[in-house]
Amino acid sequence: MAQQEPEDLLELSADTRSILEDNDLRPLWEVEEDLGNLVGDIDPDIWKWEDIQNAIDSIEDDVPIADLPPGFQRRVAVPVNTGYRNAVSNTIYLGIQTVSPGETAPSHRHGANALRFTIDGNEDMKTVVAGEEFPMLDNDLITTPQWEWHDHVNDSSETAAWLDVLDLPLVLDSLNARNTFENHELERQPVTKSRGYWESQYGRARPFEDKKEDDIPGPFQGNREATPPYRFQWSDTQEALRQRAENDEPDPHDGYSLSYVNPATGEPPLFPTMSFRAQLLQDATDPHFHNATEAYFVIEGDGVTHVGDEALEWSKRDIFLVPPDETHHHEPDDEAILLGITDRPVFEAFNFYAEAKPS
Ligand code: 1HN
């Protein structure tokens, strides 16, 4: 932020200025400069998998999870950009986390919502959420809703890696809701549910009468239906994408697209703050722009996404960012599948969402 030089300041009498300063007041025409400018420009950006892999391998060699300082205690490489140094945007945090064979990322819970999208997984890599062990197979998407206990246990002989997505900057910075983090007394929470329990609660045949409508976990209140712990198996999502490509028309901007729904409502968004799509692209999409931010993880294929004047060339496992209000469209080389991540629900909740085609 450019600080105003004293000579730029409108002449106010010394008396007026000291009255204002002494009373923690500022005139609007000076405050204006700061409004909407505390977060720097968030530019289009891409993180190539090769570079991410180098980084996560290297930090894995250097630090066991057990040696991490007290705090979140997760071994993660966090993509950041010029305008916002904690995360990819002021609403969405992405990270690439590893857990080595035999390691546990200890149990804790927090107010922010989280999800894992598995990059290198297997049957014996488990994320334990709200009492149930969820196996992490490649491309599975698993929710860690706000205030649910979660730990990650690698009982396999391979290092596991995944993409973390949290609404952390929104919760911690914008909303300043910082007082909701707790470590479990145990490194691993007790597994109290059998495999498939959460699916049985929220699948197609499910208990109905005794479900509470406003069951938001933790100290929170609100008017959204809580998102349950849930694993979206890639094999199901992949089959649904294939059906869509064979039978439906593509969306002009998102290709053959599926929304990950909140299993409690059967509708998007998956979390009140973030929405997720699996997108199969066969042809170039049409350009448009919107005020929501989008981040993408490349599940399969190669291509380029044009964002403003920039061409982001992507391949499998790359991560890229489409900032607010930048015109963008995708051009897959051949067939490609993207995980689309957006903060659009936040805008929609307050009737602020807007999108348009370039003129
Ligand atoms: C967290 O709980 C995890 O549970 C990962 O794996 C990254 C970043 C900030 C705050 C909490 C996890 C996180 C995090």
Residues whose N, C-alpha, C, O or C-beta is under 5 A from the ligand:
A	BS01	1HN	F72 R74 D164
